[in-house]
């Protein structure tokens, strides 16, 4: 029993380290790639290892986690009873959420990490109960609390990643539309303008545009590629942009004017959202004022009077 708990605790700690330090590793690897690129410009004959140029999380996934997940997948799909359970791991909603969050994981890999993390958290709760010399009921309660905490944290982590990525795409959309408009006005076609944007900008929205450009290069029509692009992003502003471009192409309207109007509209929409958030500050600040500021003011104003009252009646 102790060995099983130790294994689950180790897997849980490993998953926590990956979740916490993945972003730092990606930022560090980005800086290292830029330094290598600058170094390559001065040393043309220098060739670095392609494996070492990958981000930290991709290297961990490729070398450690993914082979382990593939072994579990093969062992589960061999048995007909576990094959149905494995197929439930690959539901479309989870796949869509994982893709929208930007995680480089498949559905079954994310599910297995979540299972090990939940089991590890439950094992930690059990260890705490044993160390505190709790009875059997409290032991079960601590274990269930560990399960629930891990499940809630993982769910919140996925939701926050989706929200953060959507916010980044919304913030980058006006800049992308401006650059598209400038390129089209300079005489480039719409596909060449998208290629120019993908070569000069970085971000989640640019990554989606890169996929869209590749789909159009491989033979998919511009309308279908843009519609799929809007469905992948699942943002109202992007869907509005896609609908305008598709409608302009069908009606023969100049895309140049549409892009310029869409860029102005996106900036106005972003300005309206900022103004809306600014107007909500006066309401949101009431709670900390009532909880922290007003009591201190009451103590300062009423404190001496209360002391004198107690002295008079004392």
Order of alpha helices (4+ residues) and beta strands (2+ residues): alpha-alpha-alpha-alpha-alpha-alpha-alpha-alpha-alpha-alpha-alpha-alpha-alpha
